[in-house]
Amino acid sequence: MDIIVYSKPQCVQCTATVKALNTKGIPHKVIDLTQDERAMSTVQSMGYKQAPVVVAGTQHWSGFRPDMISQIN
């Protein structure tokens, strides 16, 4: 499963999300929303207004969600 973390610089929740994924050994890709207009459009079209936005297969969520991260296999 591809996991993408749409992030922003100096975002505490973004940093916590990436750290939690790294701690669990879950491979993921981080995309900086301030550097990628297409990614920003994608996130906004999904209805999100806050970073991070995590897309894990068919699931997606916003914010630091350890409960959701723990469900990733």
mmCIF file as Biopython writes it, N, C-alpha, C and O atoms, coordinates in Angstrom:
data_model
#
loop_
_atom_site.group_PDB
_atom_site.id
_atom_site.type_symbol
_atom_site.label_atom_id
_atom_site.label_alt_id
_atom_site.label_comp_id
_atom_site.label_asym_id
_atom_site.label_entity_id
_atom_site.label_seq_id
_atom_site.pdbx_PDB_ins_code
_atom_site.Cartn_x
_atom_site.Cartn_y
_atom_site.Cartn_z
_atom_site.occupancy
_atom_site.B_iso_or_equiv
_atom_site.auth_seq_id
_atom_site.auth_asym_id
_atom_site.pdbx_PDB_model_num
ATOM 1   N N  . MET A ? 1  ? 0.854   -1.178 0.000  1.0 0.0 1  A 1 
ATOM 2   C CA . MET A ? 1  ? 0.000   0.000  0.000  1.0 0.0 1  A 1 
ATOM 3   C C  . MET A ? 1  ? 0.894   1.234  0.000  1.0 0.0 1  A 1 
ATOM 4   O O  . MET A ? 1  ? 1.851   1.318  0.771  1.0 0.0 1  A 1 
ATOM 5   N N  . ASP A ? 2  ? 0.582   2.174  -0.856 1.0 0.0 2  A 1 
ATOM 6   C CA . ASP A ? 2  ? 1.306   3.446  -0.881 1.0 0.0 2  A 1 
ATOM 7   C C  . ASP A ? 2  ? 0.747   4.370  0.192  1.0 0.0 2  A 1 
ATOM 8   O O  . ASP A ? 2  ? -0.467  4.525  0.326  1.0 0.0 2  A 1 
ATOM 9   N N  . ILE A ? 3  ? 1.643   4.975  0.949  1.0 0.0 3  A 1 
ATOM 10  C CA . ILE A ? 3  ? 1.236   5.923  1.983  1.0 0.0 3  A 1 
ATOM 11  C C  . ILE A ? 3  ? 1.902   7.253  1.675  1.0 0.0 3  A 1 
ATOM 12  O O  . ILE A ? 3  ? 3.121   7.337  1.520  1.0 0.0 3  A 1 
ATOM 13  N N  . ILE A ? 4  ? 1.080   8.287  1.589  1.0 0.0 4  A 1 
ATOM 14  C CA . ILE A ? 4  ? 1.576   9.632  1.301  1.0 0.0 4  A 1 
ATOM 15  C C  . ILE A ? 4  ? 1.181   10.547 2.443  1.0 0.0 4  A 1 
ATOM 16  O O  . ILE A ? 4  ? 0.030   10.559 2.881  1.0 0.0 4  A 1 
ATOM 17  N N  . VAL A ? 5  ? 2.150   11.310 2.919  1.0 0.0 5  A 1 
ATOM 18  C CA . VAL A ? 5  ? 1.895   12.328 3.940  1.0 0.0 5  A 1 
ATOM 19  C C  . VAL A ? 5  ? 2.077   13.679 3.262  1.0 0.0 5  A 1 
ATOM 20  O O  . VAL A ? 5  ? 3.188   14.048 2.881  1.0 0.0 5  A 1 
ATOM 21  N N  . TYR A ? 6  ? 0.988   14.407 3.117  1.0 0.0 6  A 1 
ATOM 22  C CA . TYR A ? 6  ? 1.040   15.769 2.595  1.0 0.0 6  A 1 
ATOM 23  C C  . TYR A ? 6  ? 1.320   16.666 3.787  1.0 0.0 6  A 1 
ATOM 24  O O  . TYR A ? 6  ? 0.537   16.708 4.736  1.0 0.0 6  A 1 
ATOM 25  N N  . SER A ? 7  ? 2.420   17.374 3.741  1.0 0.0 7  A 1 
ATOM 26  C CA . SER A ? 7  ? 2.949   18.070 4.908  1.0 0.0 7  A 1 
ATOM 27  C C  . SER A ? 7  ? 3.263   19.525 4.599  1.0 0.0 7  A 1 
ATOM 28  O O  . SER A ? 7  ? 3.260   19.954 3.445  1.0 0.0 7  A 1 
ATOM 29  N N  . LYS A ? 8  ? 3.534   20.271 5.663  1.0 0.0 8  A 1 
ATOM 30  C CA . LYS A ? 8  ? 4.009   21.657 5.543  1.0 0.0 8  A 1 
ATOM 31  C C  . LYS A ? 8  ? 5.217   21.824 6.470  1.0 0.0 8  A 1 
ATOM 32  O O  . LYS A ? 8  ? 5.316   21.132 7.483  1.0 0.0 8  A 1 
ATOM 33  N N  . PRO A ? 9  ? 6.125   22.726 6.134  1.0 0.0 9  A 1 
ATOM 34  C CA . PRO A ? 9  ? 7.286   22.959 6.998  1.0 0.0 9  A 1 
ATOM 35  C C  . PRO A ? 9  ? 6.863   23.463 8.383  1.0 0.0 9  A 1 
ATOM 36  O O  . PRO A ? 9  ? 5.884   24.197 8.516  1.0 0.0 9  A 1 
ATOM 37  N N  . GLN A ? 10 ? 7.599   23.067 9.380  1.0 0.0 10 A 1 
ATOM 38  C CA . GLN A ? 10 ? 7.398   23.504 10.762 1.0 0.0 10 A 1 
ATOM 39  C C  . GLN A ? 10 ? 5.991   23.228 11.280 1.0 0.0 10 A 1 
ATOM 40  O O  . GLN A ? 10 ? 5.443   23.995 12.072 1.0 0.0 10 A 1 
ATOM 41  N N  . CYS A ? 11 ? 5.423   22.124 10.821 1.0 0.0 11 A 1 
ATOM 42  C CA . CYS A ? 11 ? 4.085   21.692 11.259 1.0 0.0 11 A 1 
ATOM 43  C C  . CYS A ? 11 ? 4.277   20.602 12.311 1.0 0.0 11 A 1 
ATOM 44  O O  . CYS A ? 11 ? 4.779   19.520 12.005 1.0 0.0 11 A 1 
ATOM 45  N N  . VAL A ? 12 ? 3.881   20.884 13.538 1.0 0.0 12 A 1 
ATOM 46  C CA . VAL A ? 12 ? 4.094   19.960 14.649 1.0 0.0 12 A 1 
ATOM 47  C C  . VAL A ? 12 ? 3.364   18.637 14.406 1.0 0.0 12 A 1 
ATOM 48  O O  . VAL A ? 12 ? 3.932   17.568 14.629 1.0 0.0 12 A 1 
ATOM 49  N N  . GLN A ? 13 ? 2.120   18.701 13.955 1.0 0.0 13 A 1 
ATOM 50  C CA . GLN A ? 13 ? 1.366   17.477 13.710 1.0 0.0 13 A 1 
ATOM 51  C C  . GLN A ? 13 ? 1.958   16.674 12.544 1.0 0.0 13 A 1 
ATOM 52  O O  . GLN A ? 13 ? 1.918   15.444 12.542 1.0 0.0 13 A 1 
ATOM 53  N N  . CYS A ? 14 ? 2.506   17.386 11.557 1.0 0.0 14 A 1 
ATOM 54  C CA . CYS A ? 14 ? 3.158   16.713 10.423 1.0 0.0 14 A 1 
ATOM 55  C C  . CYS A ? 14 ? 4.383   15.953 10.917 1.0 0.0 14 A 1 
ATOM 56  O O  . CYS A ? 14 ? 4.583   14.789 10.568 1.0 0.0 14 A 1 
ATOM 57  N N  . THR A ? 15 ? 5.194   16.612 11.724 1.0 0.0 15 A 1 
ATOM 58  C CA . THR A ? 15 ? 6.400   15.997 12.268 1.0 0.0 15 A 1 
ATOM 59  C C  . THR A ? 15 ? 6.043   14.782 13.118 1.0 0.0 15 A 1 
ATOM 60  O O  . THR A ? 15 ? 6.705   13.748 13.024 1.0 0.0 15 A 1 
ATOM 61  N N  . ALA A ? 16 ? 5.018   14.893 13.936 1.0 0.0 16 A 1 
ATOM 62  C CA . ALA A ? 16 ? 4.597   13.779 14.790 1.0 0.0 16 A 1 
ATOM 63  C C  . ALA A ? 16 ? 4.103   12.603 13.947 1.0 0.0 16 A 1 
ATOM 64  O O  . ALA A ? 16 ? 4.359   11.447 14.283 1.0 0.0 16 A 1 
ATOM 65  N N  . THR A ? 17 ? 3.405   12.894 12.870 1.0 0.0 17 A 1 
ATOM 66  C CA . THR A ? 17 ? 2.892   11.840 11.989 1.0 0.0 17 A 1 
ATOM 67  C C  . THR A ? 17 ? 4.038   11.091 11.323 1.0 0.0 17 A 1 
ATOM 68  O O  . THR A ? 17 ? 4.057   9.860  11.318 1.0 0.0 17 A 1 
ATOM 69  N N  . VAL A ? 18 ? 4.990   11.823 10.765 1.0 0.0 18 A 1 
ATOM 70  C CA . VAL A ? 18 ? 6.136   11.203 10.097 1.0 0.0 18 A 1 
ATOM 71  C C  . VAL A ? 18 ? 6.956   10.400 11.105 1.0 0.0 18 A 1 
ATOM 72  O O  . VAL A ? 18 ? 7.414   9.300  10.796 1.0 0.0 18 A 1 
ATOM 73  N N  . LYS A ? 19 ? 7.143   10.940 12.302 1.0 0.0 19 A 1 
ATOM 74  C CA . LYS A ? 19 ? 7.903   10.239 13.337 1.0 0.0 19 A 1 
ATOM 75  C C  . LYS A ? 19 ? 7.210   8.929  13.720 1.0 0.0 19 A 1 
ATOM 76  O O  . LYS A ? 19 ? 7.872   7.906  13.893 1.0 0.0 19 A 1 
ATOM 77  N N  . ALA A ? 20 ? 5.889   8.958  13.853 1.0 0.0 20 A 1 
ATOM 78  C CA . ALA A ? 20 ? 5.143   7.752  14.216 1.0 0.0 20 A 1 
ATOM 79  C C  . ALA A ? 20 ? 5.252   6.693  13.114 1.0 0.0 20 A 1 
ATOM 80  O O  . ALA A ? 20 ? 5.412   5.508  13.404 1.0 0.0 20 A 1 
ATOM 81  N N  . LEU A ? 21 ? 5.166   7.116  11.867 1.0 0.0 21 A 1 
ATOM 82  C CA . LEU A ? 21 ? 5.320   6.170  10.753 1.0 0.0 21 A 1 
ATOM 83  C C  . LEU A ? 21 ? 6.718   5.570  10.747 1.0 0.0 21 A 1 
ATOM 84  O O  . LEU A ? 21 ? 6.884   4.365  10.557 1.0 0.0 21 A 1 
ATOM 85  N N  . ASN A ? 22 ? 7.730   6.420  10.957 1.0 0.0 22 A 1 
ATOM 86  C CA . ASN A ? 22 ? 9.109   5.930  11.000 1.0 0.0 22 A 1 
ATOM 87  C C  . ASN A ? 22 ? 9.314   4.949  12.155 1.0 0.0 22 A 1 
ATOM 88  O O  . ASN A ? 22 ? 9.957   3.914  11.985 1.0 0.0 22 A 1 
ATOM 89  N N  . THR A ? 23 ? 8.770   5.272  13.324 1.0 0.0 23 A 1 
ATOM 90  C CA . THR A ? 23 ? 8.911   4.415  14.499 1.0 0.0 23 A 1 
ATOM 91  C C  . THR A ? 23 ? 8.313   3.037  14.250 1.0 0.0 23 A 1 
ATOM 92  O O  . THR A ? 23 ? 8.868   2.028  14.683 1.0 0.0 23 A 1 
ATOM 93  N N  . LYS A ? 24 ? 7.180   2.996  13.551 1.0 0.0 24 A 1 
ATOM 94  C CA . LYS A ? 24 ? 6.528   1.726  13.247 1.0 0.0 24 A 1 
ATOM 95  C C  . LYS A ? 24 ? 7.142   1.039  12.029 1.0 0.0 24 A 1 
ATOM 96  O O  . LYS A ? 24 ? 6.748   -0.074 11.679 1.0 0.0 24 A 1 
ATOM 97  N N  . GLY A ? 25 ? 8.105   1.698  11.385 1.0 0.0 25 A 1 
ATOM 98  C CA . GLY A ? 25 ? 8.745   1.104  10.212 1.0 0.0 25 A 1 
ATOM 99  C C  . GLY A ? 25 ? 7.842   1.047  8.995  1.0 0.0 25 A 1 
ATOM 100 O O  . GLY A ? 25 ? 7.989   0.169  8.145  1.0 0.0 25 A 1 
ATOM 101 N N  . ILE A ? 26 ? 6.909   1.982  8.912  1.0 0.0 26 A 1 
ATOM 102 C CA . ILE A ? 26 ? 5.958   2.010  7.804  1.0 0.0 26 A 1 
ATOM 103 C C  . ILE A ? 26 ? 6.517   2.900  6.693  1.0 0.0 26 A 1 
ATOM 104 O O  . ILE A ? 26 ? 6.710   4.098  6.897  1.0 0.0 26 A 1 
ATOM 105 N N  . PRO A ? 27 ? 6.778   2.321  5.518  1.0 0.0 27 A 1 
ATOM 106 C CA . PRO A ? 27 ? 7.301   3.133  4.423  1.0 0.0 27 A 1 
ATOM 107 C C  . PRO A ? 27 ? 6.256   4.154  3.954  1.0 0.0 27 A 1 
ATOM 108 O O  . PRO A ? 27 ? 5.066   3.848  3.873  1.0 0.0 27 A 1 
ATOM 109 N N  . HIS A ? 28 ? 6.715   5.348  3.654  1.0 0.0 28 A 1 
ATOM 110 C CA . HIS A ? 28 ? 5.812   6.413  3.244  1.0 0.0 28 A 1 
ATOM 111 C C  . HIS A ? 28 ? 6.584   7.450  2.430  1.0 0.0 28 A 1 
ATOM 112 O O  . HIS A ? 28 ? 7.814   7.477  2.416  1.0 0.0 28 A 1 
ATOM 113 N N  . LYS A ? 29 ? 5.825   8.288  1.764  1.0 0.0 29 A 1 
ATOM 114 C CA . LYS A ? 29 ? 6.401   9.393  0.995  1.0 0.0 29 A 1 
ATOM 115 C C  . LYS A ? 29 ? 5.850   10.689 1.586  1.0 0.0 29 A 1 
ATOM 116 O O  . LYS A ? 29 ? 4.661   10.779 1.891  1.0 0.0 29 A 1 
ATOM 117 N N  . VAL A ? 30 ? 6.706   11.681 1.748  1.0 0.0 30 A 1 
ATOM 118 C CA . VAL A ? 30 ? 6.281   12.984 2.269  1.0 0.0 30 A 1 
ATOM 119 C C  . VAL A ? 30 ? 6.303   13.984 1.115  1.0 0.0 30 A 1 
ATOM 120 O O  . VAL A ? 30 ? 7.302   14.109 0.407  1.0 0.0 30 A 1 
ATOM 121 N N  . ILE A ? 31 ? 5.192   14.691 0.936  1.0 0.0 31 A 1 
ATOM 122 C CA . ILE A ? 31 ? 5.098   15.723 -0.089 1.0 0.0 31 A 1 
ATOM 123 C C  . ILE A ? 31 ? 4.829   17.057 0.599  1.0 0.0 31 A 1 
ATOM 124 O O  . ILE A ? 31 ? 3.868   17.195 1.357  1.0 0.0 31 A 1 
ATOM 125 N N  . ASP A ? 32 ? 5.685   18.030 0.328  1.0 0.0 32 A 1 
ATOM 126 C CA . ASP A ? 32 ? 5.572   19.370 0.906  1.0 0.0 32 A 1 
ATOM 127 C C  . ASP A ? 32 ? 4.523   20.159 0.123  1.0 0.0 32 A 1 
ATOM 128 O O  . ASP A ? 32 ? 4.713   20.469 -1.054 1.0 0.0 32 A 1 
ATOM 129 N N  . LEU A ? 33 ? 3.430   20.475 0.784  1.0 0.0 33 A 1 
ATOM 130 C CA . LEU A ? 33 ? 2.333   21.197 0.132  1.0 0.0 33 A 1 
ATOM 131 C C  . LEU A ? 33 ? 2.729   22.604 -0.309 1.0 0.0 33 A 1 
ATOM 132 O O  . LEU A ? 33 ? 2.121   23.161 -1.223 1.0 0.0 33 A 1 
ATOM 133 N N  . THR A ? 34 ? 3.741   23.180 0.332  1.0 0.0 34 A 1 
ATOM 134 C CA . THR A ? 34 ? 4.161   24.533 -0.044 1.0 0.0 34 A 1 
ATOM 135 C C  . THR A ? 34 ? 5.024   24.527 -1.302 1.0 0.0 34 A 1 
ATOM 136 O O  . THR A ? 34 ? 5.283   25.580 -1.885 1.0 0.0 34 A 1 
ATOM 137 N N  . GLN A ? 35 ? 5.468   23.350 -1.718 1.0 0.0 35 A 1 
ATOM 138 C CA . GLN A ? 35 ? 6.334   23.242 -2.886 1.0 0.0 35 A 1 
ATOM 139 C C  . GLN A ? 35 ? 5.659   22.560 -4.074 1.0 0.0 35 A 1 
ATOM 140 O O  . GLN A ? 35 ? 6.249   22.485 -5.152 1.0 0.0 35 A 1 
ATOM 141 N N  . ASP A ? 36 ? 4.434   22.064 -3.898 1.0 0.0 36 A 1 
ATOM 142 C CA . ASP A ? 36 ? 3.770   21.277 -4.936 1.0 0.0 36 A 1 
ATOM 143 C C  . ASP A ? 36 ? 2.316   21.730 -5.085 1.0 0.0 36 A 1 
ATOM 144 O O  . ASP A ? 36 ? 1.451   21.338 -4.302 1.0 0.0 36 A 1 
ATOM 145 N N  . GLU A ? 37 ? 2.061   22.558 -6.098 1.0 0.0 37 A 1 
ATOM 146 C CA . GLU A ? 37 ? 0.714   23.105 -6.295 1.0 0.0 37 A 1 
ATOM 147 C C  . GLU A ? 37 ? -0.306  22.010 -6.609 1.0 0.0 37 A 1 
ATOM 148 O O  . GLU A ? 37 ? -1.457  22.089 -6.180 1.0 0.0 37 A 1 
ATOM 149 N N  . ARG A ? 38 ? 0.111   21.006 -7.347 1.0 0.0 38 A 1 
ATOM 150 C CA . ARG A ? 38 ? -0.808  19.912 -7.695 1.0 0.0 38 A 1 
ATOM 151 C C  . ARG A ? 38 ? -1.225  19.159 -6.427 1.0 0.0 38 A 1 
ATOM 152 O O  . ARG A ? 38 ? -2.391  18.800 -6.265 1.0 0.0 38 A 1 
ATOM 153 N N  . ALA A ? 39 ? -0.269  18.929 -5.542 1.0 0.0 39 A 1 
ATOM 154 C CA . ALA A ? 39 ? -0.584  18.249 -4.278 1.0 0.0 39 A 1 
ATOM 155 C C  . ALA A ? 39 ? -1.550  19.090 -3.445 1.0 0.0 39 A 1 
ATOM 156 O O  . ALA A ? 39 ? -2.494  18.561 -2.858 1.0 0.0 39 A 1 
ATOM 157 N N  . MET A ? 40 ? -1.312  20.398 -3.398 1.0 0.0 40 A 1 
ATOM 158 C CA . MET A ? 40 ? -2.210  21.285 -2.651 1.0 0.0 40 A 1 
ATOM 159 C C  . MET A ? 40 ? -3.625  21.221 -3.233 1.0 0.0 40 A 1 
ATOM 160 O O  . MET A ? 40 ? -4.599  21.173 -2.481 1.0 0.0 40 A 1 
ATOM 161 N N  . SER A ? 41 ? -3.744  21.220 -4.541 1.0 0.0 41 A 1 
ATOM 162 C CA . SER A ? 41 ? -5.062  21.113 -5.183 1.0 0.0 41 A 1 
ATOM 163 C C  . SER A ? 41 ? -5.727  19.783 -4.852 1.0 0.0 41 A 1 
ATOM 164 O O  . SER A ? 41 ? -6.932  19.730 -4.610 1.0 0.0 41 A 1 
ATOM 165 N N  . THR A ? 42 ? -4.946  18.718 -4.841 1.0 0.0 42 A 1 
ATOM 166 C CA . THR A ? 42 ? -5.476  17.394 -4.521 1.0 0.0 42 A 1 
ATOM 167 C C  . THR A ? 42 ? -6.046  17.370 -3.115 1.0 0.0 42 A 1 
ATOM 168 O O  . THR A ? 42 ? -7.161  16.896 -2.897 1.0 0.0 42 A 1 
ATOM 169 N N  . VAL A ? 43 ? -5.277  17.882 -2.159 1.0 0.0 43 A 1 
ATOM 170 C CA . VAL A ? 43 ? -5.702  17.900 -0.760 1.0 0.0 43 A 1 
ATOM 171 C C  . VAL A ? 43 ? -6.955  18.756 -0.592 1.0 0.0 43 A 1 
ATOM 172 O O  . VAL A ? 43 ? -7.885  18.367 0.115  1.0 0.0 43 A 1 
ATOM 173 N N  . GLN A ? 44 ? -6.981  19.908 -1.234 1.0 0.0 44 A 1 
ATOM 174 C CA . GLN A ? 44 ? -8.146  20.791 -1.130 1.0 0.0 44 A 1 
ATOM 175 C C  . GLN A ? 44 ? -9.378  20.164 -1.773 1.0 0.0 44 A 1 
ATOM 176 O O  . GLN A ? 44 ? -10.490 20.330 -1.272 1.0 0.0 44 A 1 
ATOM 177 N N  . SER A ? 45 ? -9.188  19.440 -2.884 1.0 0.0 45 A 1 
ATOM 178 C CA . SER A ? 45 ? -10.327 18.805 -3.547 1.0 0.0 45 A 1 
ATOM 179 C C  . SER A ? 45 ? -10.906 17.672 -2.698 1.0 0.0 45 A 1 
ATOM 180 O O  . SER A ? 45 ? -12.065 17.291 -2.867 1.0 0.0 45 A 1 
ATOM 181 N N  . MET A ? 46 ? -10.093 17.139 -1.785 1.0 0.0 46 A 1 
ATOM 182 C CA . MET A ? 46 ? -10.569 16.113 -0.859 1.0 0.0 46 A 1 
ATOM 183 C C  . MET A ? 46 ? -11.293 16.741 0.331  1.0 0.0 46 A 1 
ATOM 184 O O  . MET A ? 46 ? -11.854 16.029 1.164  1.0 0.0 46 A 1 
ATOM 185 N N  . GLY A ? 47 ? -11.281 18.076 0.411  1.0 0.0 47 A 1 
ATOM 186 C CA . GLY A ? 47 ? -12.003 18.784 1.463  1.0 0.0 47 A 1 
ATOM 187 C C  . GLY A ? 47 ? -11.165 19.143 2.678  1.0 0.0 47 A 1 
ATOM 188 O O  . GLY A ? 47 ? -11.702 19.628 3.674  1.0 0.0 47 A 1 
ATOM 189 N N  . TYR A ? 48 ? -9.859  18.916 2.616  1.0 0.0 48 A 1 
ATOM 190 C CA . TYR A ? 48 ? -9.001  19.204 3.759  1.0 0.0 48 A 1 
ATOM 191 C C  . TYR A ? 48 ? -8.464  20.623 3.714  1.0 0.0 48 A 1 
ATOM 192 O O  . TYR A ? 48 ? -8.186  21.169 2.646  1.0 0.0 48 A 1 
ATOM 193 N N  . LYS A ? 49 ? -8.323  21.216 4.912  1.0 0.0 49 A 1 
ATOM 194 C CA . LYS A ? 49 ? -7.805  22.574 5.038  1.0 0.0 49 A 1 
ATOM 195 C C  . LYS A ? 49 ? -6.654  22.643 6.027  1.0 0.0 49 A 1 
ATOM 196 O O  . LYS A ? 49 ? -6.140  23.727 6.304  1.0 0.0 49 A 1 
ATOM 197 N N  . GLN A ? 50 ? -6.240  21.490 6.566  1.0 0.0 50 A 1 
ATOM 198 C CA . GLN A ? 50 ? -5.189  21.462 7.591  1.0 0.0 50 A 1 
ATOM 199 C C  . GLN A ? 50 ? -4.232  20.310 7.285  1.0 0.0 50 A 1 
ATOM 200 O O  . GLN A ? 50 ? -4.647  19.247 6.823  1.0 0.0 50 A 1 
ATOM 201 N N  . ALA A ? 51 ? -2.964  20.537 7.546  1.0 0.0 51 A 1 
ATOM 202 C CA . ALA A ? 51 ? -1.948  19.508 7.360  1.0 0.0 51 A 1 
ATOM 203 C C  . ALA A ? 51 ? -1.648  18.857 8.707  1.0 0.0 51 A 1 
ATOM 204 O O  . ALA A ? 51 ? -1.868  19.473 9.750  1.0 0.0 51 A 1 
ATOM 205 N N  . PRO A ? 52 ? -1.159  17.649 8.700  1.0 0.0 52 A 1 
ATOM 206 C CA . PRO A ? 52 ? -0.906  16.821 7.534  1.0 0.0 52 A 1 
ATOM 207 C C  . PRO A ? 52 ? -2.188  16.152 7.043  1.0 0.0 52 A 1 
ATOM 208 O O  . PRO A ? 52 ? -3.162  16.003 7.780  1.0 0.0 52 A 1 
ATOM 209 N N  . VAL A ? 53 ? -2.150  15.758 5.786  1.0 0.0 53 A 1 
ATOM 210 C CA . VAL A ? 53 ? -3.170  14.879 5.241  1.0 0.0 53 A 1 
ATOM 211 C C  . VAL A ? 53 ? -2.445  13.595 4.876  1.0 0.0 53 A 1 
ATOM 212 O O  . VAL A ? 53 ? -1.457  13.610 4.143  1.0 0.0 53 A 1 
ATOM 213 N N  . VAL A ? 54 ? -2.946  12.491 5.395  1.0 0.0 54 A 1 
ATOM 214 C CA . VAL A ? 54 ? -2.341  11.191 5.132  1.0 0.0 54 A 1 
ATOM 215 C C  . VAL A ? 54 ? -3.285  10.398 4.238  1.0 0.0 54 A 1 
ATOM 216 O O  . VAL A ? 54 ? -4.479  10.287 4.518  1.0 0.0 54 A 1 
ATOM 217 N N  . VAL A ? 55 ? -2.732  9.849  3.159  1.0 0.0 55 A 1 
ATOM 218 C CA . VAL A ? 55 ? -3.481  8.962  2.279  1.0 0.0 55 A 1 
ATOM 219 C C  . VAL A ? 55 ? -2.814  7.597  2.379  1.0 0.0 55 A 1 
ATOM 220 O O  . VAL A ? 55 ? -1.639  7.436  2.049  1.0 0.0 55 A 1 
ATOM 221 N N  . ALA A ? 56 ? -3.585  6.621  2.839  1.0 0.0 56 A 1 
ATOM 222 C CA . ALA A ? 56 ? -3.087  5.256  3.007  1.0 0.0 56 A 1 
ATOM 223 C C  . ALA A ? 56 ? -4.057  4.314  2.309  1.0 0.0 56 A 1 
ATOM 224 O O  . ALA A ? 56 ? -5.062  3.894  2.883  1.0 0.0 56 A 1 
ATOM 225 N N  . GLY A ? 57 ? -3.737  3.992  1.065  1.0 0.0 57 A 1 
ATOM 226 C CA . GLY A ? 57 ? -4.654  3.160  0.287  1.0 0.0 57 A 1 
ATOM 227 C C  . GLY A ? 57 ? -5.943  3.907  0.031  1.0 0.0 57 A 1 
ATOM 228 O O  . GLY A ? 57 ? -5.928  4.994  -0.547 1.0 0.0 57 A 1 
ATOM 229 N N  . THR A ? 58 ? -7.065  3.335  0.455  1.0 0.0 58 A 1 
ATOM 230 C CA . THR A ? 58 ? -8.365  3.977  0.248  1.0 0.0 58 A 1 
ATOM 231 C C  . THR A ? 58 ? -8.761  4.876  1.415  1.0 0.0 58 A 1 
ATOM 232 O O  . THR A ? 58 ? -9.771  5.575  1.342  1.0 0.0 58 A 1 
ATOM 233 N N  . GLN A ? 59 ? -7.975  4.863  2.490  1.0 0.0 59 A 1 
ATOM 234 C CA . GLN A ? 59 ? -8.265  5.702  3.653  1.0 0.0 59 A 1 
ATOM 235 C C  . GLN A ? 59 ? -7.485  7.004  3.579  1.0 0.0 59 A 1 
ATOM 236 O O  . GLN A ? 59 ? -6.394  7.061  3.012  1.0 0.0 59 A 1 
ATOM 237 N N  . HIS A ? 60 ? -8.054  8.036  4.152  1.0 0.0 60 A 1 
ATOM 238 C CA . HIS A ? 60 ? -7.326  9.300  4.277  1.0 0.0 60 A 1 
ATOM 239 C C  . HIS A ? 60 ? -7.867  10.064 5.465  1.0 0.0 60 A 1 
ATOM 240 O O  . HIS A ? 60 ? -9.034  9.937  5.837  1.0 0.0 60 A 1 
ATOM 241 N N  . TRP A ? 61 ? -6.984  10.865 6.054  1.0 0.0 61 A 1 
ATOM 242 C CA . TRP A ? 61 ? -7.357  11.661 7.227  1.0 0.0 61 A 1 
ATOM 243 C C  . TRP A ? 61 ? -6.430  12.847 7.353  1.0 0.0 61 A 1 
ATOM 244 O O  . TRP A ? 61 ? -5.404  12.938 6.679  1.0 0.0 61 A 1 
ATOM 245 N N  . SER A ? 62 ? -6.815  13.754 8.233  1.0 0.0 62 A 1 
ATOM 246 C CA . SER A ? 62 ? -6.032  14.957 8.483  1.0 0.0 62 A 1 
ATOM 247 C C  . SER A ? 62 ? -5.640  15.005 9.953  1.0 0.0 62 A 1 
ATOM 248 O O  . SER A ? 62 ? -6.361  14.514 10.821 1.0 0.0 62 A 1 
ATOM 249 N N  . GLY A ? 63 ? -4.488  15.604 10.216 1.0 0.0 63 A 1 
ATOM 250 C CA . GLY A ? 63 ? -4.013  15.756 11.589 1.0 0.0 63 A 1 
ATOM 251 C C  . GLY A ? 63 ? -3.216  14.553 12.045 1.0 0.0 63 A 1 
ATOM 252 O O  . GLY A ? 63 ? -3.103  13.555 11.333 1.0 0.0 63 A 1 
ATOM 253 N N  . PHE A ? 64 ? -2.665  14.662 13.242 1.0 0.0 64 A 1 
ATOM 254 C CA . PHE A ? 64 ? -1.915  13.565 13.840 1.0 0.0 64 A 1 
ATOM 255 C C  . PHE A ? 64 ? -2.909  12.579 14.421 1.0 0.0 64 A 1 
ATOM 256 O O  . PHE A ? 64 ? -3.597  12.878 15.398 1.0 0.0 64 A 1 
ATOM 257 N N  . ARG A ? 65 ? -2.982  11.390 13.810 1.0 0.0 65 A 1 
ATOM 258 C CA . ARG A ? 65 ? -3.971  10.383 14.208 1.0 0.0 65 A 1 
ATOM 259 C C  . ARG A ? 65 ? -3.285  9.052  14.509 1.0 0.0 65 A 1 
ATOM 260 O O  . ARG A ? 65 ? -3.266  8.161  13.659 1.0 0.0 65 A 1 
ATOM 261 N N  . PRO A ? 66 ? -2.722  8.909  15.711 1.0 0.0 66 A 1 
ATOM 262 C CA . PRO A ? 66 ? -2.068  7.641  16.047 1.0 0.0 66 A 1 
ATOM 263 C C  . PRO A ? 66 ? -3.012  6.447  15.941 1.0 0.0 66 A 1 
ATOM 264 O O  . PRO A ? 66 ? -2.575  5.334  15.648 1.0 0.0 66 A 1 
ATOM 265 N N  . ASP A ? 67 ? -4.306  6.674  16.178 1.0 0.0 67 A 1 
ATOM 266 C CA . ASP A ? 67 ? -5.279  5.590  16.058 1.0 0.0 67 A 1 
ATOM 267 C C  . ASP A ? 67 ? -5.340  5.068  14.629 1.0 0.0 67 A 1 
ATOM 268 O O  . ASP A ? 67 ? -5.435  3.859  14.418 1.0 0.0 67 A 1 
ATOM 269 N N  . MET A ? 68 ? -5.287  5.957  13.651 1.0 0.0 68 A 1 
ATOM 270 C CA . MET A ? 68 ? -5.312  5.557  12.241 1.0 0.0 68 A 1 
ATOM 271 C C  . MET A ? 68 ? -3.978  4.945  11.824 1.0 0.0 68 A 1 
ATOM 272 O O  . MET A ? 68 ? -3.945  3.970  11.074 1.0 0.0 68 A 1 
ATOM 273 N N  . ILE A ? 69 ? -2.887  5.516  12.307 1.0 0.0 69 A 1 
ATOM 274 C CA . ILE A ? 69 ? -1.566  4.980  11.972 1.0 0.0 69 A 1 
ATOM 275 C C  . ILE A ? 69 ? -1.438  3.546  12.473 1.0 0.0 69 A 1 
ATOM 276 O O  . ILE A ? 69 ? -0.849  2.706  11.793 1.0 0.0 69 A 1 
ATOM 277 N N  . SER A ? 70 ? -1.978  3.260  13.641 1.0 0.0 70 A 1 
ATOM 278 C CA . SER A ? 70 ? -1.874  1.906  14.201 1.0 0.0 70 A 1 
ATOM 279 C C  . SER A ? 70 ? -2.662  0.881  13.388 1.0 0.0 70 A 1 
ATOM 280 O O  . SER A ? 70 ? -2.415  -0.318 13.516 1.0 0.0 70 A 1 
ATOM 281 N N  . GLN A ? 71 ? -3.600  1.324  12.559 1.0 0.0 71 A 1 
ATOM 282 C CA . GLN A ? 71 ? -4.398  0.413  11.735 1.0 0.0 71 A 1 
ATOM 283 C C  . GLN A ? 71 ? -3.714  0.082  10.404 1.0 0.0 71 A 1 
ATOM 284 O O  . GLN A ? 71 ? -4.175  -0.797 9.676  1.0 0.0 71 A 1 
ATOM 285 N N  . ILE A ? 72 ? -2.633  0.770  10.086 1.0 0.0 72 A 1 
ATOM 286 C CA . ILE A ? 72 ? -1.930  0.506  8.835  1.0 0.0 72 A 1 
ATOM 287 C C  . ILE A ? 72 ? -1.141  -0.787 8.984  1.0 0.0 72 A 1 
ATOM 288 O O  . ILE A ? 72 ? -0.379  -0.962 9.934  1.0 0.0 72 A 1 
ATOM 289 N N  . ASN A ? 73 ? -1.338  -1.682 8.031  1.0 0.0 73 A 1 
ATOM 290 C CA . ASN A ? 73 ? -0.596  -2.962 8.059  1.0 0.0 73 A 1 
ATOM 291 C C  . ASN A ? 73 ? 0.622   -2.877 7.202  1.0 0.0 73 A 1 
ATOM 292 O O  . ASN A ? 73 ? 1.372   -3.848 7.097  1.0 0.0 73 A 1 
#
